[in-house]
């Protein structure tokens, strides 16, 4: 690889890693392009129970925030 080719490679490509702020901004821009927003919500136990009753959430996943988020996302796609 010649010297010119090395200069054309970004520092992120050279190290194979990206700092936290840059990675966060990259994800933000990708979500923007896809028309997706990230929101943070509080979910009380009654809401989790409703997800369980409607079988959108498995009982063993009731304490898993990612599983709860996926269940709520699936629910939102039905309305």
MOCORMO-V940590 format. One record per residue. N is the residue number from 1. RES is the residue in three letters. PSI is psi as a letter, one per 20 degrees, with the letter a starting at -180 (999 if undefined). Layout:
BEGIN
<<N & RES & PSI> <N & RES & PSI>>
END
This chain:
BEGIN
<<1 & UNK & p> <2 & UNK & r> <3 & UNK & h> <4 & UNK & h> <5 & UNK & h> <6 & UNK & g> <7 & UNK & h> <8 & UNK & i> <9 & UNK & p> <10 & UNK & r> <11 & UNK & h> <12 & UNK & h> <13 & UNK & h> <14 & UNK & g> <15 & UNK & h> <16 & UNK & j> <17 & UNK & r> <18 & UNK & q> <19 & UNK & r> <20 & UNK & g> <21 & UNK & g> <22 & UNK & g> <23 & UNK & g> <24 & UNK & g> <25 & UNK & h> <26 & UNK & g> <27 & UNK & g> <28 & UNK & g> <29 & UNK & h> <30 & UNK & g> <31 & UNK & g> <32 & UNK & g> <33 & UNK & h> <34 & UNK & i> <35 & UNK & k> <36 & UNK & p> <37 & UNK & q> <38 & UNK & p> <39 & UNK & q> <40 & UNK & p> <41 & UNK & q> <42 & UNK & p> <43 & UNK & o> <44 & UNK & r> <45 & UNK & h> <46 & UNK & h> <47 & UNK & g> <48 & UNK & g> <49 & UNK & h> <50 & UNK & h> <51 & UNK & h> <52 & UNK & g> <53 & UNK & h> <54 & UNK & j> <55 & UNK & k> <56 & UNK & i> <57 & UNK & p> <58 & UNK & q> <59 & UNK & h> <60 & UNK & i> <61 & UNK & j> <62 & UNK & h> <63 & UNK & j> <64 & UNK & o> <65 & UNK & h> <66 & UNK & h> <67 & UNK & h> <68 & UNK & g> <69 & UNK & g> <70 & UNK & h> <71 & UNK & g> <72 & UNK & g> <73 & UNK & g> <74 & UNK & g> <75 & UNK & g> <76 & UNK & h> <77 & UNK & i> <78 & UNK & i> <79 & UNK & 999>>
END
